[in-house]
Amino acid sequence: MKEMFTKTHFTNRIIWILLLWWVLYEFVDGVLILLMSSLLTMSVSNQPAGLTFVLEYYTPLLASCIFFVILCLIVKKNRFMLDTFRPSREGKSLKMLGAGLLLGFLTNFFCILCALIHGDIKLYLEFSVSQIPLMIFALVSVFFQSASEELWCRCYLYDRINVHYPLWMAIVINGSIFGLMHLGNDGISALALADLIICGISYSLLRWYSGSIWTSFGIHTMWNFTQNFIFGLPNSGLVSEASVFHLDAATGISNWVYSYEFGVEGGVPAVFIDLLLVVVILLLAKRDGQLGELKESRESRGEMPVMEKKETPAVEFPE
């Protein structure tokens, strides 16, 4: 284990990868998102609250996705990550996205159903056909927001760490970082933080087992959209200004099932469903004989990025 942390160049060590990620994501990426948010909100002033909310909190994350792609194109060491999210010609990416969207809705709806049955929330329907364009725009914007977090966690951290370190390490570290990214959200609690870490690990395992990060794009997108824009509940502390259903203001109780400020991620059902996803994936992987892959790195599999491959000097034989 000691050799694992010392044998690689310092730019490939975990501490450097995490430090560089922090600088790029928290500062450079954060500034770009803030600038785009300011431009969008200024250019569409005096718009309905629902549209303003989407433009302020979700649409600006498109800047993050663009920055990530540019970063991979400019930095040669990161170009191999383009293959992680480049859509496949066979249509697999679209299928995996669809599977992820379905899974995201089912997992989130399970948690909301638990809160409804337990009596923690009451919802009422208030929707008109005129809201459909806004909902479509919101879904696309939520995709940008979710894809941004997935690219920085399930692509950058996942792939960069896995170059020289075991896959299980890349999964645990990026999943933990994913949870810690939400520490500044309104209503965060120890239970919510634990769930988000487990969620990050489950999405990483989903990416690994499905063979496509588009599955993670889908589940993350539909979890957020279902919670925020279909049922009008807080999404990790963020309350939407537009939704199909609305939360009765006189209801909403914080307990072990639901967090009034944070949403379903602050309850036990969310922890249960994310843990269940982890267990199911590991059982399926065991059935398929794939668990051994979690102990491997790209280096051990002979899948080093092109620029990292060491050329073996030619051996000259005396004549």
C-alpha positions, 0 to 999 in steps of 0.5 A: 500500500505504501508503494501505491502512494509513492511510486507515481509522479506527484501530479498523479498522487491523490493529494495533488488530484484533490487539491487541483480539483478543489482549485478548479471546481471551487474557484475557476468553475465557481467564478464562471457559473457566477458570471453566467448566472449574473448575465442570465438574470440581468438579460431576462429581468422582470420574468416569472419567478419560476423562470428566474429561479431556473436561470439563476440556479440551474441553467448557469451550470452549462458553463461548468460543463463547457469549462470541463470539456475545454479543460480536457481538450487543453490538458493532454493528461486529461484528454482520455476522460473525453471518452468517458462522456462522449456519446457512443455511435451505437446509441448506448449512451441514450439507452443508459441515460433513459435507464438512469432517468427511470431509476432516478424517478423511482428512487426519489418517488419512493422517498416522497411516498414514504413522507406522504404515507408517514404524514410529514408532507401534504401536496396539492396539484396546481398545474396548467398546460402553459407551464409545459415549456418551462418544465421542459426548459427546467429539465434541460437545465437540471441536466446541465446542473447534474451533469456538471457534478457528475463530470467533476466527481464521477469523471474527473476524480473517478478517472484521475484517481483510478489511473494508478489507484484501485477503483474502490478507492476512486469510488469511495473518495469521489463519493465522499467528496460529492457529499462534502460538496453540499455542506454549505446547503441550507438545512444540511444535517449529519443524516443528510451528509451521510446519505449524500456520501452513500449516494455519491458512492452508489452513483459511482458504482452505477457508472462502473457496472453500467459501463456508462457515465450517462446512467449517472447523468440520468439518475442524478437529473431525474432525482433533482427534477422529480423532487424540485419541479414535479413535487415542489420539495426542497432539493438538498435545501433548494426550494423551487419557484415552479412545480407540478405539485406544491407543498402545503405551507401548513405542513412539512415536518422534520423527522427521521423520514423527511427534512422540512428544510433539506428535503427527502435526502435528510431522511432514513428512506433516502439512506435506505434506497441509496444503500439498496442501490449499492447492495444490488449493484454489488450483488449483480457484479458478484453474479457476473464475476466483476467484483475483482475489477474494484481492486484494479487500476487502469495501470494494472489493467494496461489501460493507461492514458496514451501520454502516460504509457512509457515507451520501452527503449529498443534493445540493440544486439551486437552484430 
